[in-house]
Amino acid sequence: MKKPQSLPAEQARKEFADLLDGTQHKGEFTEITRRNKRSGVLVPPDWYDASITEHEELKQARRRIAELEAALQESA
């Protein structure tokens, strides 16, 4: 994966429509900075959807592991 473009918020505001086009049609992603610190990331919708799905799956797996560990402790 290539390094994302990084833009200050003011510049990103001016170029927002172009950034959305790049995200939607070219799969590009852009870090938005304020005072040289990352404050947001503009990503393609498919990336976001996949990330949310994976996050939910990991939460469920962790919950299930905790339940199994608790059940093992109870049976010991």
DSSP file (Angstrom, degrees, kcal/mol; ACC not computed):
  #  RESIDUE AA STRUCTURE BP1 BP2  ACC     N-H-->O    O-->H-N    N-H-->O    O-->H-N    TCO  KAPPA ALPHA  PHI   PSI    X-CA   Y-CA   Z-CA
    1    1 A M              0   0    0      0, 0.0     2,-0.1     0, 0.0     0, 0.0   0.000 360.0 360.0 360.0 133.5    0.0    0.0    0.0
    2    2 A K        -     0   0    0      1,-0.1     0, 0.0     0, 0.0     0, 0.0  -0.411 360.0 -91.3 -79.7 158.7    1.4    3.4   -0.9
    3    3 A K        -     0   0    0      1,-0.1    -1,-0.1    -2,-0.1    26,-0.1  -0.420  48.3-110.8 -67.6 138.4    1.7    6.2    1.6
    4    4 A P        -     0   0    0      0, 0.0    26,-0.2     0, 0.0     2,-0.2  -0.322  28.7-105.0 -70.5 153.1   -1.3    8.5    1.8
    5    5 A Q  E     -a   30   0A   0     24,-1.5    26,-3.3    -2,-0.0     2,-0.5  -0.507  36.2-147.9 -67.1 145.2   -1.3   12.0    0.5
    6    6 A S  E     +a   31   0A   0     24,-0.2    26,-0.2    -2,-0.2    35,-0.0  -0.984  20.9 173.3-124.8 126.0   -1.2   14.4    3.5
    7    7 A L  E     -a   32   0A   0     24,-2.8    26,-2.8    -2,-0.5     2,-0.1  -0.977  34.1-113.1-132.7 143.1   -2.8   17.8    3.4
    8    8 A P  E  >  -a   33   0A   0      0, 0.0     4,-2.7     0, 0.0     3,-0.3  -0.417  38.9-111.0 -65.5 151.6   -3.4   20.6    5.9
    9    9 A A  H  > S+     0   0    0     24,-2.5     4,-2.5     1,-0.2     5,-0.2   0.866 116.3  55.5 -54.2 -41.7   -7.2   21.1    6.6
   10   10 A E  H  > S+     0   0    0      1,-0.2     4,-1.5     2,-0.2    -1,-0.2   0.917 111.7  42.5 -61.2 -44.0   -7.3   24.4    4.8
   11   11 A Q  H  > S+     0   0    0     -3,-0.3     4,-1.8     2,-0.2    -2,-0.2   0.904 113.0  53.1 -69.1 -40.9   -5.9   23.0    1.6
   12   12 A A  H  < S+     0   0    0     -4,-2.7     4,-0.3     1,-0.2    -2,-0.2   0.880 105.7  55.3 -61.6 -37.5   -8.1   19.9    1.9
   13   13 A R  H >< S+     0   0    0     -4,-2.5     3,-0.8    -5,-0.2     4,-0.2   0.910 109.4  46.3 -60.6 -42.7  -11.1   22.2    2.3
   14   14 A K  H 3< S+     0   0    0     -4,-1.5    -1,-0.2     1,-0.2    -2,-0.2   0.820 121.4  37.4 -68.9 -31.4  -10.3   23.9   -1.0
   15   15 A E  T 3X S+     0   0    0     -4,-1.8     4,-2.6     1,-0.2     3,-0.3   0.173  79.8 120.5-105.9  16.3   -9.7   20.6   -2.8
   16   16 A F  H <> S+     0   0    0     -3,-0.8     4,-2.6    -4,-0.3     5,-0.2   0.870  73.3  49.4 -55.8 -46.7  -12.5   18.6   -1.2
   17   17 A A  H  > S+     0   0    0     -4,-0.2     4,-2.1     1,-0.2    -1,-0.2   0.912 113.9  47.0 -60.0 -42.6  -14.4   17.7   -4.4
   18   18 A D  H  > S+     0   0    0     -3,-0.3     4,-2.4     2,-0.2    -1,-0.2   0.887 110.7  52.4 -66.2 -38.7  -11.2   16.6   -6.1
   19   19 A L  H  X S+     0   0    0     -4,-2.6     4,-2.3     2,-0.2    -2,-0.2   0.911 109.3  49.7 -63.4 -41.8  -10.2   14.5   -3.0
   20   20 A L  H  X S+     0   0    0     -4,-2.6     4,-3.1    -5,-0.2     5,-0.3   0.906 109.3  51.8 -63.2 -41.2  -13.6   12.8   -3.0
   21   21 A D  H  X>S+     0   0    0     -4,-2.1     4,-2.9     1,-0.2     5,-0.5   0.925 111.0  47.9 -60.1 -44.2  -13.2   12.0   -6.7
   22   22 A G  H  X5S+     0   0    0     -4,-2.4     6,-2.1     1,-0.2     4,-1.4   0.885 114.7  46.2 -63.3 -39.0   -9.8   10.5   -6.0
   23   23 A T  H  X5S+     0   0    0     -4,-2.3     4,-0.7     4,-0.2    -2,-0.2   0.937 119.2  39.5 -67.7 -47.5  -11.2    8.5   -3.1
   24   24 A Q  H  <5S+     0   0    0     -4,-3.1    -2,-0.2    -5,-0.2    -3,-0.2   0.899 129.7  24.6 -72.7 -42.6  -14.3    7.3   -5.0
   25   25 A H  H  <5S+     0   0    0     -4,-2.9    -3,-0.2    -5,-0.3    -2,-0.2   0.692 131.0  32.1-101.9 -21.1  -12.9    6.6   -8.4
   26   26 A K  H  <<S-     0   0    0     -4,-1.4    -3,-0.2    -5,-0.5    -2,-0.1   0.463  96.5-119.9-117.5  -3.8   -9.1    5.9   -7.9
   27   27 A G     <  +     0   0    0     -4,-0.7    -4,-0.2    -5,-0.4     2,-0.1   0.731  59.4 153.6  71.6  20.8   -9.0    4.3   -4.4
   28   28 A E        -     0   0    0     -6,-2.1     2,-0.3    -9,-0.1    -1,-0.2  -0.434  28.7-156.8 -79.8 156.3   -6.8    7.1   -3.1
   29   29 A F        -     0   0    0     14,-0.1   -24,-1.5    -2,-0.1     2,-0.4  -0.984   3.9-160.5-134.4 150.6   -6.7    8.0    0.6
   30   30 A T  E     -aB   5  42A   0     12,-2.1    12,-3.2    -2,-0.3     2,-0.4  -0.991  12.8-140.7-136.2 131.4   -5.7   11.3    2.2
   31   31 A E  E     -aB   6  41A   0    -26,-3.3   -24,-2.8    -2,-0.4     2,-0.5  -0.754  18.2-150.0 -85.6 135.8   -4.6   12.3    5.7
   32   32 A I  E     -aB   7  40A   0      8,-3.2     7,-3.5    -2,-0.4     8,-1.4  -0.928  17.6-163.9-107.3 129.3   -6.0   15.6    6.8
   33   33 A T  E     -aB   8  38A   0    -26,-2.8   -24,-2.5    -2,-0.5     2,-0.4  -0.818  17.8-166.5-116.8 154.0   -3.7   17.5    9.3
   34   34 A R  E >  S- B   0  37A   0      3,-2.5     3,-1.8    -2,-0.3    -2,-0.0  -0.991  85.2  -7.6-133.1 128.1   -4.1   20.4   11.7
   35   35 A R  T 3  S-     0   0    0     -2,-0.4     3,-0.1     1,-0.3    -1,-0.1   0.890 130.4 -58.4  51.1  43.0   -1.0   22.0   13.1
   36   36 A N  T 3  S+     0   0    0      1,-0.2     2,-0.4     0, 0.0    -1,-0.3   0.626 115.8 112.6  64.2  17.1    1.0   19.2   11.5
   37   37 A K  E <  S-B   34   0A   0     -3,-1.8    -3,-2.5     0, 0.0    -1,-0.2  -0.967  76.5-107.8-119.2 137.2   -0.9   16.5   13.4
   38   38 A R  E     +B   33   0A   0     -2,-0.4    -5,-0.3    -5,-0.2     3,-0.1  -0.406  41.4 167.2 -62.3 127.9   -3.1   14.0   11.7
   39   39 A S  E     -     0   0A   0     -7,-3.5     2,-0.3     1,-0.4    -6,-0.2   0.493  61.0  -5.9-121.1  -9.5   -6.7   14.8   12.5
   40   40 A G  E     -B   32   0A   0     -8,-1.4    -8,-3.2     2,-0.0     2,-0.4  -0.972  54.1-135.8-173.6 165.9   -8.6   12.7   10.0
   41   41 A V  E     -B   31   0A   0     -2,-0.3     2,-0.7   -10,-0.2   -10,-0.2  -0.992  10.4-148.1-137.9 128.1   -8.3   10.3    7.0
   42   42 A L  E     +B   30   0A   0    -12,-3.2   -12,-2.1    -2,-0.4    -2,-0.0  -0.864  31.7 172.4 -95.0 116.4  -10.4   10.3    3.9
   43   43 A V        -     0   0    0     -2,-0.7   -14,-0.1   -14,-0.2   -15,-0.1  -0.840  39.2 -87.5-125.3 159.4  -10.7    6.7    2.6
   44   44 A P     >  -     0   0    0      0, 0.0     4,-2.0     0, 0.0     3,-0.5  -0.353  40.8-117.9 -61.6 145.8  -12.7    4.9   -0.1
   45   45 A P  H  > S+     0   0    0      0, 0.0     4,-2.8     0, 0.0     5,-0.2   0.861 113.3  55.8 -55.7 -38.3  -16.1    3.8    1.1
   46   46 A D  H  > S+     0   0    0      1,-0.2     4,-2.4     2,-0.2     5,-0.2   0.887 106.6  50.5 -63.4 -37.9  -15.2    0.1    0.5
   47   47 A W  H  > S+     0   0    0     -3,-0.5     4,-2.3     2,-0.2    -1,-0.2   0.931 111.9  47.6 -63.2 -45.1  -12.2    0.4    2.8
   48   48 A Y  H  X S+     0   0    0     -4,-2.0     4,-2.6     2,-0.2     5,-0.2   0.940 112.0  49.1 -61.9 -48.2  -14.3    2.0    5.5
   49   49 A D  H  X S+     0   0    0     -4,-2.8     4,-2.4     1,-0.2    -1,-0.2   0.918 112.4  48.0 -58.7 -44.6  -17.0   -0.7    5.2
   50   50 A A  H  X S+     0   0    0     -4,-2.4     4,-2.6     1,-0.2    -1,-0.2   0.889 111.2  51.5 -63.8 -39.0  -14.5   -3.5    5.4
   51   51 A S  H  X S+     0   0    0     -4,-2.3     4,-2.5     2,-0.2    -2,-0.2   0.918 110.5  47.4 -64.7 -44.1  -12.8   -1.9    8.4
   52   52 A I  H  X S+     0   0    0     -4,-2.6     4,-2.3     2,-0.2    -2,-0.2   0.919 113.0  49.2 -64.3 -43.3  -16.1   -1.5   10.3
   53   53 A T  H  X S+     0   0    0     -4,-2.4     4,-2.3    -5,-0.2    -2,-0.2   0.935 112.8  47.0 -61.1 -46.8  -17.0   -5.1    9.5
   54   54 A E  H  X S+     0   0    0     -4,-2.6     4,-2.5     1,-0.2    -2,-0.2   0.897 110.3  53.1 -63.1 -40.6  -13.6   -6.4   10.6
   55   55 A H  H  X S+     0   0    0     -4,-2.5     4,-2.3     1,-0.2    -1,-0.2   0.925 110.4  47.1 -60.5 -45.2  -13.8   -4.3   13.8
   56   56 A E  H  X S+     0   0    0     -4,-2.3     4,-2.2     1,-0.2    -1,-0.2   0.898 111.3  51.4 -64.3 -40.5  -17.2   -5.8   14.7
   57   57 A E  H  X S+     0   0    0     -4,-2.3     4,-2.3     2,-0.2    -1,-0.2   0.898 110.1  49.4 -63.3 -40.5  -16.0   -9.3   14.0
   58   58 A L  H  X S+     0   0    0     -4,-2.5     4,-2.7     2,-0.2     5,-0.2   0.899 109.3  51.9 -65.6 -40.5  -12.9   -8.8   16.3
   59   59 A K  H  X S+     0   0    0     -4,-2.3     4,-2.2     1,-0.2    -2,-0.2   0.918 111.2  47.5 -61.2 -42.7  -15.1   -7.5   19.0
   60   60 A Q  H  X S+     0   0    0     -4,-2.2     4,-2.5     2,-0.2    -2,-0.2   0.902 111.8  50.1 -64.8 -41.1  -17.4  -10.6   18.8
   61   61 A A  H  X S+     0   0    0     -4,-2.3     4,-2.5     2,-0.2    -2,-0.2   0.916 111.2  48.4 -64.3 -42.8  -14.3  -12.9   18.8
   62   62 A R  H  X S+     0   0    0     -4,-2.7     4,-2.4     2,-0.2    -1,-0.2   0.903 111.5  50.4 -63.4 -40.3  -12.9  -11.2   21.9
   63   63 A R  H  X S+     0   0    0     -4,-2.2     4,-2.2    -5,-0.2    -2,-0.2   0.920 111.3  48.2 -62.6 -43.9  -16.2  -11.4   23.6
   64   64 A R  H  X S+     0   0    0     -4,-2.5     4,-2.5     2,-0.2    -2,-0.2   0.898 110.3  51.4 -64.9 -41.1  -16.5  -15.1   22.8
   65   65 A I  H  X S+     0   0    0     -4,-2.5     4,-2.8     1,-0.2     5,-0.2   0.923 109.7  50.1 -61.0 -44.2  -12.9  -15.7   24.0
   66   66 A A  H  X S+     0   0    0     -4,-2.4     4,-2.3     1,-0.2    -1,-0.2   0.903 110.8  49.8 -61.8 -40.4  -13.7  -14.0   27.3
   67   67 A E  H  X S+     0   0    0     -4,-2.2     4,-2.3     2,-0.2    -2,-0.2   0.913 111.8  47.9 -63.6 -42.7  -16.9  -16.2   27.6
   68   68 A L  H  X S+     0   0    0     -4,-2.5     4,-2.3     2,-0.2    -2,-0.2   0.905 111.5  49.9 -65.9 -41.2  -14.9  -19.3   27.0
   69   69 A E  H  X S+     0   0    0     -4,-2.8     4,-2.1     2,-0.2    -1,-0.2   0.903 111.0  49.5 -63.8 -39.9  -12.2  -18.3   29.5
   70   70 A A  H  X S+     0   0    0     -4,-2.3     4,-2.1    -5,-0.2    -2,-0.2   0.908 110.7  50.0 -64.8 -41.0  -14.8  -17.6   32.1
   71   71 A A  H  X S+     0   0    0     -4,-2.3     4,-1.8     1,-0.2    -2,-0.2   0.882 109.8  51.0 -65.1 -38.1  -16.5  -21.0   31.5
   72   72 A L  H  X S+     0   0    0     -4,-2.3     4,-0.8     1,-0.2    -1,-0.2   0.898 110.2  49.3 -65.6 -39.7  -13.1  -22.7   31.8
   73   73 A Q  H  < S+     0   0    0     -4,-2.1     3,-0.4     1,-0.2    -2,-0.2   0.879 109.8  51.7 -67.5 -37.3  -12.4  -21.0   35.1
   74   74 A E  H  < S+     0   0    0     -4,-2.1    -1,-0.2     1,-0.2    -2,-0.2   0.865 110.6  47.9 -66.6 -35.6  -15.8  -22.0   36.4
   75   75 A S  H  <        0   0    0     -4,-1.8    -1,-0.2     1,-0.2    -2,-0.2   0.604 360.0 360.0 -82.4 -10.1  -15.3  -25.6   35.5
   76   76 A A     <        0   0    0     -4,-0.8    -1,-0.2    -3,-0.4    -2,-0.2   0.479 360.0 360.0 -84.3 360.0  -11.8  -25.7   37.1
